[in-house]
Amino acid sequence: MTTRHAVISGASIAGLSAAFWLRRTGWEVTVLERAAEFRDGGQNVDVRGTAREVLTRMGLFDAVKEQNTTETGTVFVGSSGEVLAELPSIGPDSATAELEVLRGDFATTILRHLPEGVEIHYGDTISAVEDGADDVAITTASGRTFRADLLVVAEGVRSTTRDLVFGDQVERDDLGIAMVFGTIPRTASDDSRWRWYTTTGGRQIHLRPDNHGTTRAMLACTGDFAVHDRDAVLSRFREHYAGAGWEADRVLDGFEGSDDVYVDQLTQIRMPVWHRGRVCVAGDAAWCVTPMGGGGASLALTSGYVLAAALSGTARQEDGLAAYEEWMRPLVDDVQNFPRWMVPVAYPRTRLGLGLRRVADKVITSRLFAPLTAKFTEVAGTDRPLPAIAVTQP
């Protein structure tokens, strides 16, 4: 029997999970990554719901837990840093999850434990895809060619290969929120909590501890900041955050010297189908839920397992890809379809709106409502058991 070959485009969590599990189920696996080397940066992600079981089956639960960011809780703060309210910490899927880890540390852990035989090429992208009856022909920008049984597109929300193959099926939903992330020096005033500050003008400031002796910072606000030049982005944010208070100036000054600043204009991706012929999409390329929905890393990790399990359970690849979609779709829909009234509530523009938001924060974090509030952080979970998988490789 001929060994099936999968090409995976994208070496972050979704792509690495697919590589891990497809190799474990007997596939030859080639991974293509646009970056010149493995990207180990990034902000906080977490492992929630069904993804915890996937991580356990990978044998990586303890390895990921050892990479914990050291964050112990989540508080809303005022302009002087005073705590106004604290989100409940009830169970492993609280606002600060038990498995709270930096994206780069998470991805690195999976990379280091990939089964033997996974081949990775850095600094290359797909330029052409020709889906045939017997295989899919893939050409890269560097001139490499591959003929494979399956192409998995896991390139992220702005995937060019997804658009090349599924362009007419891709719906982009701009949420009207921009976020700029970066790593800044830790100071004596930083502690072990995620500190979350909201002010007028639809502006937020977030500071979170990490396990590398620095602080992860984020500015989030309503508006369109889709500017690609770093200096222009920081200039616009500095102007927009003038008079915002709390740690705004410190964060912006820190970003000037940070080497990992990036901006994200929050955009959900919705697709009616996630496969076409011998090509499928996974992770943010297929269903970006954005930080507003939460659980993106958990869905990405789960998708690799479910894809490999579905394909291992049938002789017809088309049936396996359909089963992958059928199992994942309810999980994704549950996260993606958050109520849109959350945006103006989370990002008040006026003093009245801010006052109402702070009252609401105290109510939802009160002893009476805390158990209900905790439910909102329990994303990417399901009562359905994970599909069975036929593992053939150690």
C-alpha positions as CSV (number, residue, x, y, z in Angstrom):
1,M,0.0,0.0,0.0
2,T,1.4,3.4,-1.0
3,T,2.0,5.8,1.9
4,R,-0.1,8.9,1.5
5,H,1.6,12.3,1.4
6,A,0.3,15.6,3.0
7,V,1.7,19.0,2.4
8,I,0.9,21.5,5.2
9,S,1.3,25.2,4.6
10,G,1.8,27.0,7.9
11,A,4.0,26.0,10.9
12,S,2.0,27.5,13.8
13,I,-0.4,25.6,16.1
14,A,-2.9,24.3,13.6
15,G,-0.3,23.3,11.1
16,L,1.9,21.6,13.6
17,S,-1.0,19.8,15.2
18,A,-2.0,18.5,11.7
19,A,1.6,17.5,11.1
20,F,1.8,15.7,14.4
21,W,-1.3,13.6,14.0
22,L,-1.1,12.9,10.2
23,R,2.4,11.6,10.8
24,R,1.2,9.5,13.7
25,T,-1.4,8.0,11.5
26,G,1.1,7.0,8.8
27,W,1.2,9.9,6.4
28,E,4.4,11.3,4.9
29,V,4.3,15.0,6.0
30,T,5.9,18.1,4.5
31,V,5.4,21.5,6.2
32,L,6.0,24.8,4.3
33,E,6.4,28.0,6.4
34,R,6.6,31.5,5.0
35,A,8.9,32.8,7.7
36,A,12.6,32.4,7.2
37,E,12.9,30.5,10.5
38,F,10.6,29.2,13.2
39,R,8.5,32.0,14.7
40,D,8.6,31.6,18.5
41,G,7.2,35.0,19.5
42,G,3.6,36.0,20.2
43,Q,1.2,36.7,23.0
44,N,-0.9,34.7,25.4
45,V,-2.9,31.8,24.2
46,D,-4.5,29.0,26.2
47,V,-5.6,25.4,26.0
48,R,-9.3,25.0,26.8
49,G,-12.1,22.5,26.5
50,T,-11.6,19.6,24.1
51,A,-8.1,20.7,23.3
52,R,-7.0,19.7,26.8
53,E,-7.8,16.1,25.9
54,V,-6.0,16.4,22.6
55,L,-2.9,17.7,24.4
56,T,-3.1,14.8,26.8
57,R,-3.3,12.3,23.9
58,M,-0.2,14.0,22.4
59,G,1.6,13.3,25.7
60,L,2.3,17.1,26.0
61,F,0.1,18.2,28.8
62,D,2.8,18.5,31.4
63,A,5.3,20.0,28.9
64,V,2.9,22.8,28.0
65,K,2.0,23.4,31.6
66,E,5.6,23.8,32.5
67,Q,5.6,26.8,30.0
68,N,2.9,28.6,32.0
69,T,3.1,32.4,31.8
70,T,2.9,32.7,35.6
71,E,-0.3,34.6,35.4
72,T,-2.6,34.0,38.4
73,G,-5.8,35.9,37.7
74,T,-7.6,38.7,35.8
75,V,-8.5,42.1,37.2
76,F,-10.2,45.2,35.9
77,V,-8.3,48.3,37.0
78,G,-8.9,52.1,37.1
79,S,-6.7,55.0,36.0
80,S,-4.4,54.7,39.0
81,G,-4.1,50.9,38.7
82,E,-6.6,50.3,41.5
83,V,-8.5,47.1,41.2
84,L,-12.2,47.7,40.4
85,A,-13.3,44.1,39.9
86,E,-11.8,40.6,39.6
87,L,-12.9,37.9,37.2
88,P,-13.8,34.6,38.9
89,S,-11.2,31.8,38.8
90,I,-13.4,28.7,38.8
91,G,-11.8,25.6,37.3
92,P,-9.2,25.2,34.6
93,D,-11.0,27.2,31.9
94,S,-11.2,30.5,33.8
95,A,-10.3,33.9,32.3
96,T,-6.7,32.9,33.2
97,A,-6.7,29.3,32.2
98,E,-4.7,26.5,33.9
99,L,-2.8,26.1,30.6
100,E,-2.0,29.8,30.0
101,V,1.0,29.9,27.7
102,L,2.7,32.2,25.1
103,R,1.9,31.2,21.5
104,G,5.6,30.8,20.7
105,D,6.3,28.5,23.7
106,F,3.2,26.4,22.8
107,A,4.2,26.0,19.2
108,T,7.8,25.3,20.1
109,T,6.7,22.5,22.4
110,I,4.7,20.9,19.6
111,L,7.6,21.4,17.2
112,R,10.1,19.7,19.5
113,H,7.9,16.7,19.9
114,L,6.9,16.1,16.2
115,P,7.2,12.5,15.2
116,E,10.3,11.5,13.3
117,G,10.0,12.0,9.6
118,V,8.1,15.4,9.4
119,E,10.0,17.5,6.9
120,I,9.9,21.3,7.3
121,H,10.9,24.0,4.7
122,Y,11.2,27.6,5.9
123,G,11.2,30.8,3.8
124,D,8.8,29.5,1.1
125,T,5.2,30.0,0.1
126,I,2.8,28.4,-2.2
127,S,2.4,30.2,-5.6
128,A,0.2,27.7,-7.5
129,V,-2.2,24.8,-6.7
130,E,-3.5,22.4,-9.3
131,D,-6.0,19.9,-7.9
132,G,-6.2,16.8,-10.0
133,A,-8.1,13.5,-9.9
134,D,-5.0,11.5,-8.5
135,D,-3.1,14.2,-6.6
136,V,-2.7,17.9,-5.9
137,A,0.2,19.6,-7.5
138,I,1.8,22.4,-5.5
139,T,4.4,24.9,-6.7
140,T,6.2,27.2,-4.3
141,A,7.7,30.7,-4.9
142,S,11.2,29.2,-4.7
143,G,10.4,26.7,-7.5
144,R,9.8,23.6,-5.5
145,T,7.1,21.3,-6.7
146,F,5.2,18.7,-4.7
147,R,2.6,16.1,-5.7
148,A,0.6,15.1,-2.7
149,D,-2.6,13.4,-1.7
150,L,-3.6,16.3,0.5
151,L,-2.9,20.0,1.0
152,V,-3.7,21.4,4.4
153,V,-3.8,25.2,4.4
154,A,-3.1,26.5,8.0
155,E,-1.6,29.9,7.2
156,G,-3.7,32.1,9.4
157,V,-6.4,34.7,8.9
158,R,-4.8,36.3,5.9
159,S,-3.9,33.1,4.1
160,T,-3.0,33.7,0.4
161,T,-3.3,30.0,-0.4
162,R,-6.8,29.8,1.0
163,D,-7.8,32.7,-1.2
164,L,-6.1,31.1,-4.2
165,V,-8.2,27.9,-3.8
166,F,-11.3,29.1,-2.0
167,G,-11.5,32.8,-2.9
168,D,-15.2,32.7,-3.8
169,Q,-16.0,31.0,-0.5
170,V,-14.2,33.3,1.9
171,E,-16.3,35.8,3.9
172,R,-14.4,38.4,5.9
173,D,-16.2,40.1,8.8
174,D,-14.2,43.1,10.2
175,L,-15.3,43.6,13.8
176,G,-14.1,47.2,13.8
177,I,-11.5,46.6,16.5
178,A,-7.7,47.0,16.2
179,M,-5.1,45.5,18.6
180,V,-1.4,46.2,18.8
181,F,0.7,43.7,20.7
182,G,4.3,43.8,21.9
183,T,6.7,42.8,24.7
184,I,7.9,45.6,27.0
185,P,10.3,45.6,30.0
186,R,8.9,44.5,33.3
187,T,8.8,47.0,36.1
188,A,8.4,46.7,39.9
189,S,4.7,47.7,39.6
190,D,3.9,44.6,37.4
191,D,2.5,41.6,39.2
192,S,1.2,38.2,38.4
193,R,-2.3,39.3,37.2
194,W,-3.7,40.2,33.8
195,R,-4.5,43.8,34.4
196,W,-7.2,45.2,32.1
197,Y,-7.9,48.9,31.8
198,T,-10.9,50.4,29.9
199,T,-11.4,54.1,29.2
200,T,-13.5,56.3,27.0
201,G,-13.0,56.5,23.2
202,G,-13.3,52.8,22.9
203,R,-9.8,52.2,24.3
204,Q,-8.3,49.4,26.4
205,I,-4.8,48.7,27.8
206,H,-3.8,45.2,28.9
207,L,-0.7,44.1,30.8
208,R,0.1,40.5,31.4
209,P,3.1,38.7,33.0
210,D,5.2,36.2,31.1
211,N,7.7,33.5,32.1
212,H,10.6,35.3,30.4
213,G,11.1,38.2,32.7
214,T,9.2,40.7,30.6
215,T,5.6,42.0,30.3
216,R,3.2,41.4,27.4
217,A,1.3,44.5,26.5
218,M,-1.7,45.1,24.3
219,L,-3.6,48.2,23.2
220,A,-7.1,47.5,21.8
221,C,-9.6,50.0,20.5
222,T,-12.4,50.5,18.1
223,G,-11.6,51.8,14.6
224,D,-9.6,51.0,11.5
225,F,-5.9,50.8,12.0
226,A,-4.9,48.5,9.1
227,V,-1.6,50.2,8.5
228,H,1.3,48.0,7.6
229,D,4.2,50.4,8.4
230,R,5.3,49.9,12.0
231,D,6.2,53.6,12.6
232,A,3.0,54.8,11.1
233,V,1.0,52.4,13.3
234,L,2.7,53.4,16.5
235,S,2.3,57.1,15.6
236,R,-1.5,56.6,15.0
237,F,-1.9,54.7,18.3
238,R,0.1,57.3,20.2
239,E,-2.2,60.0,18.9
240,H,-5.3,58.0,19.6
241,Y,-4.2,57.1,23.1
242,A,-3.3,60.7,24.1
243,G,-4.8,61.3,27.5
244,A,-5.9,57.7,27.9
245,G,-4.3,57.4,31.3
246,W,-2.9,54.5,33.3
247,E,0.1,52.9,31.6
248,A,-0.6,54.2,28.0
249,D,2.6,56.2,27.7
250,R,4.7,53.4,29.2
251,V,3.3,50.8,26.8
252,L,3.8,53.1,23.7
253,D,7.3,53.9,24.8
254,G,8.0,50.2,25.3
255,F,6.7,49.4,21.9
256,E,9.2,51.8,20.3
257,G,12.0,49.5,21.5
258,S,10.2,46.2,21.1
259,D,11.2,43.8,18.3
260,D,7.9,41.9,18.2
261,V,5.2,44.6,17.8
262,Y,2.4,43.6,15.5
263,V,-1.0,44.9,14.7
264,D,-4.2,43.0,14.1
265,Q,-7.4,44.4,12.7
266,L,-9.8,41.8,14.1
267,T,-11.5,40.0,11.2
268,Q,-13.5,36.8,11.5
269,I,-13.3,34.4,8.6
270,R,-16.4,32.4,7.7
271,M,-16.5,29.7,5.0
272,P,-19.5,27.5,4.1
273,V,-17.0,24.6,3.3
274,W,-13.5,23.9,4.5
275,H,-12.5,21.5,1.8
276,R,-12.4,21.4,-2.0
277,G,-11.1,18.3,-3.8
278,R,-7.8,17.4,-2.1
279,V,-7.3,20.8,-0.3
280,C,-8.6,21.6,3.1
281,V,-8.2,24.6,5.5
282,A,-7.7,24.5,9.3
283,G,-7.3,27.0,12.1
284,D,-7.6,30.7,11.6
285,A,-7.4,30.3,7.8
286,A,-10.7,28.5,8.0
287,W,-12.6,30.1,10.8
288,C,-10.7,32.9,12.6
289,V,-12.7,33.6,15.7
290,T,-10.5,36.5,16.9
291,P,-9.7,37.2,20.6
292,M,-13.3,38.5,21.0
293,G,-14.5,34.9,20.6
294,G,-11.6,33.3,22.3
295,G,-10.4,29.7,22.1
296,G,-8.5,30.1,18.7
297,A,-5.5,28.2,19.8
298,S,-7.6,25.4,21.3
299,L,-9.6,25.1,18.1
300,A,-6.4,25.0,16.1
301,L,-4.9,22.2,18.2
302,T,-8.1,20.2,18.1
303,S,-8.5,20.6,14.3
304,G,-5.2,18.7,13.6
305,Y,-6.4,15.8,15.7
306,V,-9.9,15.7,14.2
307,L,-8.6,15.9,10.6
308,A,-6.2,13.0,11.1
309,A,-8.7,10.9,13.0
310,A,-11.4,11.5,10.3
311,L,-9.0,10.5,7.5
312,S,-7.8,7.5,9.4
313,G,-11.3,6.2,9.8
314,T,-12.2,5.9,6.1
315,A,-10.8,4.7,2.9
316,R,-12.2,7.6,0.9
317,Q,-10.4,10.8,1.5
318,E,-13.5,12.9,0.5
319,D,-15.5,11.1,3.2
320,G,-12.8,11.8,5.8
321,L,-12.7,15.5,4.9
322,A,-16.4,15.7,5.2
323,A,-16.3,14.0,8.6
324,Y,-13.7,16.5,9.7
325,E,-15.9,19.4,8.9
326,E,-19.0,17.7,10.4
327,W,-17.2,17.2,13.7
328,M,-15.5,20.6,13.9
329,R,-18.3,22.9,12.7
330,P,-20.5,22.9,15.8
331,L,-17.4,23.6,18.0
332,V,-16.4,26.6,15.8
333,D,-19.9,28.0,15.5
334,D,-20.3,28.0,19.2
335,V,-17.2,30.2,19.6
336,Q,-17.6,32.4,16.5
337,N,-21.2,33.4,17.0
338,F,-20.7,35.6,20.1
339,P,-23.3,38.4,20.5
340,R,-22.2,41.6,18.7
341,W,-23.6,43.8,21.5
342,M,-20.4,42.8,23.3
343,V,-18.3,45.1,21.2
344,P,-19.9,48.5,22.3
345,V,-20.1,47.2,25.9
346,A,-16.5,46.1,25.9
347,Y,-15.3,49.3,24.2
348,P,-17.4,52.2,25.6
349,R,-16.9,55.5,23.9
350,T,-18.5,58.0,26.4
351,R,-18.2,58.6,30.1
352,L,-21.7,57.4,30.5
353,G,-20.9,54.2,28.7
354,L,-17.7,53.7,30.7
355,G,-19.7,54.2,34.0
356,L,-22.3,51.7,32.9
357,R,-19.5,49.2,31.9
358,R,-17.9,49.5,35.4
359,V,-21.2,48.9,37.1
360,A,-21.7,45.9,34.9
361,D,-18.2,44.6,35.7
362,K,-19.0,44.7,39.4
363,V,-22.3,42.9,38.9
364,I,-20.9,40.1,36.7
365,T,-18.0,39.5,39.1
366,S,-20.1,39.5,42.3
367,R,-20.5,36.4,44.3
368,L,-24.0,35.9,42.9
369,F,-23.2,36.1,39.3
370,A,-19.6,34.8,39.3
371,P,-20.5,31.1,38.5
372,L,-22.5,32.4,35.5
373,T,-19.7,34.7,34.3
374,A,-17.2,31.8,34.6
375,K,-19.3,30.0,32.0
376,F,-18.4,32.6,29.3
377,T,-14.8,31.6,29.5
378,E,-15.5,27.9,28.9
379,V,-15.1,27.9,25.1
380,A,-14.0,25.3,22.6
381,G,-15.6,22.5,24.7
382,T,-18.1,19.9,23.8
383,D,-19.8,16.9,25.4
384,R,-19.1,14.8,22.3
385,P,-16.1,12.4,22.6
386,L,-13.2,13.0,20.2
387,P,-13.4,10.7,17.2
388,A,-11.3,7.5,17.3
389,I,-8.0,7.6,15.6
390,A,-5.9,4.8,14.1
391,V,-2.3,5.6,15.2
392,T,0.4,3.7,13.3
393,Q,3.6,5.6,14.2
394,P,5.2,6.2,17.6
